[in-house]
C-alpha cells in the first residue's frame, strides 16, 4: 500500500519481486483463482514485507476532471498538477499527502499508531478508530492481496482477457462490500489492472528497487476523472523521523503543523485566512522535540526517477531544467492542439526542404580525470523523400584516420531518433559517442505526435524573442524503433522526454533539450542530456535558409563516470555525388 491510496476509492501499489523470477512461475497454467493468487504471492515475495522497516515514496500527479459541477476548485473541466508523498514506519505509522503545485490540499491521510485520519480538499476531517483489524492502522506494510486480507472472501477465475496488449488472467473478488476484478499478466503474473464498479486502475512501468519491483506509473480513471501518478523517488529502510507522522491541525481554513514539505521544522508561513481555497503551509511548533531518527537494521535501497516533464509541477521543472527560469506558465492546455499543428507543419516543411548536405563537425570529448579529446569529421546528411515520409541518414569520415561511420536511417514514421550512444574506451577510430541531432525534431513531426505526450508549458522571453515552450515525453509502449545505448557489450533501448523552445513568429524549433525518460539500470545509465541549438543557415545554391544544428552539448552519467561531448557544425554546403561510365577501348 502506498501514498497513492485514496480514502474513497483506494489506489493500491503492489510490491513485487524481480520480473525474471515471475516468469519462472508461468510455466503451468492455473485452473483456479486460488492458484493465480498463490502464484501472485510467490512472485511478490510476501515474506520480504516483514523486512521493510521504513518506506518513502515521492512523485508527481496529474488529475483531470471533466465534471462541470461546482467545487472548491471552480466550475468546468479541471486539470491539476501536483505532488504526492507517502511515508511508512514500522509497525503502522503512515502519512500521505497530495498537494497541487500551488500548494493547495487535494487530500491528506495517515495513522499515528492509534487512529487513522483523513482530510479532504475542503479541509473536512474524518477519523477512524481501530476495530480489530478493520483498517490500516492495525497493519504493517502488507501486499494488498495477502491471505489475511482475503480471508473469508470468495475468489473466482474468469476467462482470459487482453489488457493493453497483454493476455491476462481475470480474478473476480466477490466481496459484498467492495467487489473487484483483478487482471494479472498471463506470463509474469504482474498486476495490470483493477476494476471496480465505477472506476478502474492500471499499473505500468514496473521497476526494481532493492529486492522488490513495483509500478512507477498508476492511472486511476472513473466517469469524470483521471489521475496519473508517477513515482520520482523511492527509499526503503532509510532513517525516518517520527515527527513526519504528526497529524496536521486546521486553523483559519489553513493546514498548520503538517509535515507537507520534504523538510521539517520550517519557519512559520502566514497566509490570508479569508481565502476561500484551502492552503497547505507548515508552522514551527514551540517546545517540541521530535524523536531522533532511527536507523533500520535491514538493508536500505534507494531509487531516484526523473520527473516527467509532461506531468510534474512547474517548481520540479525549474529544478530539473534551470534554463526555464523566467517562464510564464500556461494557465491551461487549451492552446496545445493548435500549437502542435503549427510546429508539426513547420517540421514537415523543414524535412522536405533539407537537401543532401555536408559540413565540418568538430567534437570535443571530456571525461572525468582526463584531458579533452578533439576530433574532426566530414559530416554528411542524405535525405530521401517519399510522399509524406522523409528519410535522413548520417555519415561521418574521421579526418585524421579516414575511418567512415554510418548512423541508421531516421524516417518520419519512426518513433524516435535511431541514434546510438556507444560508450567505448577506444581513443580513436570511432564515431562520436552520440549521433542523430539533425533529426531530433522528429518527435514533433505530424506522423509521430501520437507517440508522445505533450504539454504546453508557457512563454519565455529569450534574447528579445518570444518563445513558446513545449514539453514532450515518449510513450515507450508505442515506440517501435527506440534510440539505443551500447555499453560493455550490451545494447539496450532508451526513451526520451524533453523541452522545445519554439519561435512564436514562425513556429520553428530554435532549441531542444532532450533527457532520458527514465534511467537504464542495466548499464547504470543515469543521465543522458542533449542540448541542441538550431539556427537558420544559408547554404549556397539553396533558395531559402535551412534550420540546422549549430551546436550540441551532450552530458551523460554512466557506470559511475561523467562524460561530455560538444559538437560544433560549420561550413554547411550541398553534397553532390558524381559518376561516369568508362567504356573499355
GIBEL-V305595 format. One record per helix or strand of 3 or more residues. SS is the DSSP state (helix for helix, strand for strand). FROM is the first residue (numbers start at 1). LEN is the number of residues. If there is no record, write none. Layout:
{{SS FROM LEN} {SS FROM LEN}}
//
This chain:
{{helix 19 5} {helix 33 12} {helix 46 6} {strand 54 12} {strand 78 12} {strand 93 8} {strand 105 7} {strand 115 6} {strand 125 5} {helix 136 3} {helix 147 4} {strand 154 4} {strand 161 3} {strand 166 9} {strand 180 6} {strand 191 5} {strand 199 11} {strand 212 11} {strand 225 12} {helix 242 4} {strand 249 3} {strand 254 3} {strand 301 4} {helix 314 7} {helix 322 3} {helix 336 18} {strand 357 11} {strand 373 14} {strand 389 10} {strand 404 8} {strand 420 4} {helix 437 8} {helix 446 6} {strand 452 11} {strand 465 10} {helix 476 3} {strand 483 5} {strand 490 5} {strand 496 8} {strand 509 8} {helix 521 3} {strand 525 13} {strand 546 13} {strand 561 14}}
//
